[in-house]
Every structure is written in structure tokens, then in C-alpha cells.
């Protein structure tokens, strides 16, 4: 039996991942580190309601077989660059450092297609810096998922993103060949791929959107 840690379980992809892990007989405990409760009652859940910016204070509680980091925000939701960087860079890297200290052998994190620490775009640069510093922790099995635009229905309003999703839904079939990797992806597929990779060794550290779909489809 396995114990998994989830950061971002109240978000879209993290919430779907949580539901799937609760139904998976290979897992007997799911530790959730979050600032707010999921509202779910299940014997498998161990919820830690904390300030995620102070994650390093919870080293004693941060134990398990694998970490699933689904933390992420948007520039529309978090326009302040310092706060944005603390969320999308600071929390995943702090989690990876704790995983390293506590000898957790497996770390899975959601990044983004186009992540690059040298990018002139703040969003891509932040994701790239996060990837670089997560990998630097030398956790035996580190997997970075790089989805394109994530589909699905969110509780919070993201007007620009909602419009862009409608455009992408119409245009996905036009993205072929080398552009196929930019097709939007449903969070359900990301969750399936994360679970599959967590239970089967995968050759690549970085897993791009097209590969995420392929892994998820083989998992079903």
C-alpha cells in the first residue's frame, strides 16, 4: 500500500487527481497540504490546513511514497509578479526540497508547455526556473508534466482563459503535425498520466502534452 501527498487538491487537476487516488486500491492514505479544506470526508484523507508559503515548517508531517504537486495560478488571477513567483516557483521547489530531505523517492509536478528559465516571458521563465530547481534536488524519480492549455470547468472566473478555451476547442483539429502538441488537454488526462507514471517508471523527466494524452489513453 502507498501513501501519496497532494499539493493543490482544491484546484481543478488536483481535485480530479484526489478523486482518482481515493478510488485506487494501491493507495491507503492521501495527505493533503492546502490552505483550505477540500470538504471531503474519507478515511484515506489526512488533511493539513497550512500556509503553503511556510511549507518548510512541516517537514515532520511531509512523509510518503510520492508527491503530486498540482499547484499553479494565472497572471490574471495573481497579477502581482512577486506573489505569482512565490506560488508557481516557491511552493513546488519547497516541496521538492522537503521530499529530498525526507527521502521521498518520487516527485511529480505540473508545469507548462514552453517552460524555459531563459524565456523573456515571465510566465514561461517562472515555470522554467521551477523545473530547473526541482530537478536540482536529485529526487530518484522526478517527472515534470508540461501540458498545453488545460481544459475543463473551473469554479473561479477566468474570462480571457474561458474565451481562449472556446477558440482552442474549435481550432484543436487544425493543429496537426508539429503543432499537434499545442492542442488543449483535459485535466482528467493529466491526472491519469500522473497516476500511471507514479506506478510505472518512465524514461523521460519532462513529459509534454502530447505524451501526457498518450500515457493517459494507455492507462484507461
C-alpha positions as CSV (number, residue, x, y, z in Angstrom):
1,X,0.0,0.0,0.0
2,X,1.1,3.5,-0.8
3,X,0.9,7.0,0.7
4,X,0.7,10.0,-1.6
5,X,1.0,13.7,-0.9
6,X,-1.0,16.2,-3.0
7,X,-0.4,19.9,-3.1
8,X,-3.2,21.7,-5.0
9,X,-6.0,19.3,-4.2
10,X,-8.6,22.1,-4.2
11,X,-7.7,23.1,-7.8
12,X,-9.1,21.6,-11.0
13,X,-6.5,19.0,-11.8
14,X,-5.6,18.3,-8.2
15,X,-9.2,17.7,-7.3
16,X,-9.6,15.2,-10.1
17,X,-6.4,13.5,-9.1
18,X,-7.5,13.3,-5.5
19,X,-10.8,11.6,-6.5
20,X,-8.9,9.0,-8.6
21,X,-6.4,8.2,-5.9
22,X,-9.2,7.7,-3.4
23,X,-10.6,5.1,-5.7
24,X,-7.3,3.4,-6.3
25,X,-6.7,0.4,-4.1
26,X,-2.9,0.8,-4.3
27,X,-3.2,3.9,-2.0
28,X,-4.3,3.7,1.6
29,X,-3.5,7.3,2.6
30,X,-3.6,10.6,0.8
31,X,-2.0,13.5,2.6
32,X,-3.3,16.9,1.5
33,X,-1.4,20.1,2.2
34,X,-3.6,23.1,1.5
35,X,-4.7,26.5,2.7
36,X,-8.4,25.4,2.5
37,X,-10.2,22.2,3.0
38,X,-11.4,20.0,0.2
39,X,-14.6,19.4,2.1
40,X,-14.3,15.7,1.5
41,X,-14.7,13.1,4.2
42,X,-12.8,9.9,3.6
43,X,-10.8,7.6,5.8
44,X,-7.9,7.7,3.3
45,X,-7.6,11.5,3.6
46,X,-5.2,13.2,6.1
47,X,-5.7,17.0,5.6
48,X,-3.1,19.6,6.7
49,X,-4.5,23.1,6.5
50,X,-1.4,25.3,6.4
51,X,0.2,28.4,4.9
52,X,1.8,26.9,1.8
53,X,4.3,29.7,1.8
54,X,5.7,28.2,5.0
55,X,5.7,24.6,3.8
56,X,9.2,24.0,5.1
57,X,7.9,24.2,8.7
58,X,6.0,20.9,8.2
59,X,8.9,18.6,7.4
60,X,7.8,16.1,10.1
61,X,4.4,15.7,8.5
62,X,5.6,15.7,4.9
63,X,6.2,12.0,4.5
64,X,5.0,9.5,2.0
65,X,5.9,7.4,-1.1
66,X,5.3,10.2,-3.7
67,X,4.4,13.8,-4.1
68,X,1.9,15.1,-6.6
69,X,2.4,18.9,-7.0
70,X,-0.6,20.4,-8.8
71,X,0.0,24.0,-7.6
72,X,-0.5,26.8,-10.0
73,X,-2.1,30.1,-10.6
74,X,-2.5,32.5,-13.6
75,X,-1.3,36.1,-14.2
76,X,-5.0,37.2,-14.4
77,X,-5.8,35.7,-11.0
78,X,-2.4,36.8,-9.5
79,X,-1.2,39.9,-11.3
80,X,1.5,40.7,-8.7
81,X,4.6,39.1,-10.1
82,X,6.2,38.6,-6.6
83,X,3.2,36.7,-5.3
84,X,2.9,34.8,-8.6
85,X,6.5,33.7,-8.3
86,X,6.0,32.6,-4.7
87,X,3.2,30.3,-5.8
88,X,4.3,28.8,-9.1
89,X,8.0,28.7,-8.2
90,X,8.3,28.8,-4.4
91,X,5.8,26.2,-3.4
92,X,6.9,23.4,-5.8
93,X,10.6,24.0,-5.1
94,X,9.9,24.0,-1.3
95,X,8.0,20.7,-1.7
96,X,10.8,19.2,-3.7
97,X,13.4,20.2,-1.1
98,X,11.2,18.5,1.6
99,X,10.8,15.4,-0.5
100,X,14.6,15.3,-0.8
101,X,15.2,15.8,2.9
102,X,12.6,13.1,3.8
103,X,13.9,10.7,1.1
104,X,10.6,10.5,-0.8
105,X,11.6,8.7,-4.0
106,X,9.1,10.1,-6.4
107,X,8.1,13.7,-7.2
108,X,5.6,14.6,-9.9
109,X,4.8,18.3,-10.7
110,X,2.6,20.1,-13.3
111,X,4.5,22.8,-15.2
112,X,3.6,24.1,-18.6
113,X,4.5,23.7,-22.3
114,X,7.1,26.3,-23.2
115,X,8.7,26.5,-19.7
116,X,12.2,27.9,-20.1
117,X,14.3,29.6,-17.5
118,X,15.8,31.9,-20.2
119,X,12.5,33.0,-21.6
120,X,11.7,36.7,-21.9
121,X,8.1,35.9,-20.9
122,X,7.6,36.0,-17.1
123,X,5.2,33.0,-17.0
124,X,7.4,30.7,-19.1
125,X,10.5,31.8,-17.2
126,X,9.0,31.2,-13.8
127,X,7.9,27.7,-14.9
128,X,11.4,27.0,-16.3
129,X,13.1,28.2,-13.2
130,X,10.8,25.9,-11.1
131,X,11.6,22.9,-13.3
132,X,15.4,23.6,-13.1
133,X,15.4,23.8,-9.3
134,X,13.1,20.9,-8.8
135,X,15.4,18.7,-10.9
136,X,18.4,20.0,-8.9
137,X,17.0,18.2,-5.8
138,X,18.0,14.9,-7.4
139,X,15.0,13.0,-6.3
140,X,15.4,9.5,-7.8
141,X,12.2,9.7,-9.9
142,X,11.3,13.3,-10.9
143,X,8.6,13.8,-13.5
144,X,7.6,17.2,-14.9
145,X,4.3,17.3,-16.8
146,X,4.1,20.1,-19.4
147,X,0.5,20.4,-20.6
148,X,-0.7,22.9,-23.1
149,X,-3.8,24.9,-22.2
150,X,-5.8,22.9,-19.6
151,X,-9.5,22.5,-20.4
152,X,-12.3,21.7,-18.0
153,X,-14.6,23.8,-15.9
154,X,-13.2,25.9,-13.1
155,X,-15.1,27.3,-10.2
156,X,-13.4,30.7,-10.3
157,X,-14.0,33.0,-13.3
158,X,-11.1,33.4,-15.8
159,X,-12.7,35.4,-18.6
160,X,-9.8,35.5,-21.0
161,X,-9.0,31.9,-20.4
162,X,-12.6,30.9,-21.0
163,X,-12.7,32.7,-24.3
164,X,-9.3,31.1,-25.3
165,X,-10.6,27.6,-24.4
166,X,-13.6,28.1,-26.8
167,X,-11.2,29.2,-29.6
168,X,-8.9,26.2,-28.9
169,X,-11.9,23.8,-28.9
170,X,-12.8,25.0,-32.4
171,X,-9.2,25.1,-33.6
172,X,-7.7,21.9,-32.0
173,X,-8.5,19.8,-35.1
174,X,-6.5,22.3,-37.2
175,X,-3.3,21.7,-35.1
176,X,-1.6,18.9,-36.9
177,X,2.0,17.7,-37.4
178,X,4.5,19.7,-35.3
179,X,1.6,21.9,-34.0
180,X,-0.4,19.0,-32.5
181,X,1.4,19.4,-29.2
182,X,-0.4,22.7,-28.7
183,X,-3.9,21.1,-28.6
184,X,-5.7,21.7,-25.3
185,X,-5.8,18.9,-22.8
186,X,-8.4,17.9,-20.3
187,X,-7.3,17.7,-16.6
188,X,-8.7,14.2,-16.4
189,X,-5.9,13.0,-18.8
190,X,-3.2,14.8,-16.7
191,X,-4.4,13.1,-13.6
192,X,-4.5,9.7,-15.3
193,X,-1.0,10.2,-16.6
194,X,0.3,11.2,-13.2
195,X,-1.1,8.1,-11.6
196,X,0.3,5.9,-14.4
197,X,3.8,7.4,-14.2
198,X,3.8,7.2,-10.4
199,X,3.3,3.5,-10.6
200,X,5.5,2.7,-13.6
201,X,8.9,4.1,-14.2
202,X,9.1,6.4,-17.2
203,X,12.1,7.1,-19.4
204,X,11.7,10.9,-19.6
205,X,11.8,13.5,-16.9
206,X,9.8,16.1,-18.9
207,X,6.5,14.8,-20.3
208,X,4.9,17.1,-22.9
209,X,1.2,17.5,-23.6
210,X,1.0,15.0,-26.5
211,X,2.8,12.4,-24.4
212,X,0.5,13.0,-21.4
213,X,-2.5,12.2,-23.6
214,X,-0.8,9.1,-24.9
215,X,0.0,7.8,-21.4
216,X,-3.5,8.6,-20.2
217,X,-5.1,6.7,-23.1
218,X,-2.9,3.7,-22.5
219,X,-3.9,3.8,-18.8
220,X,-7.6,3.5,-19.5
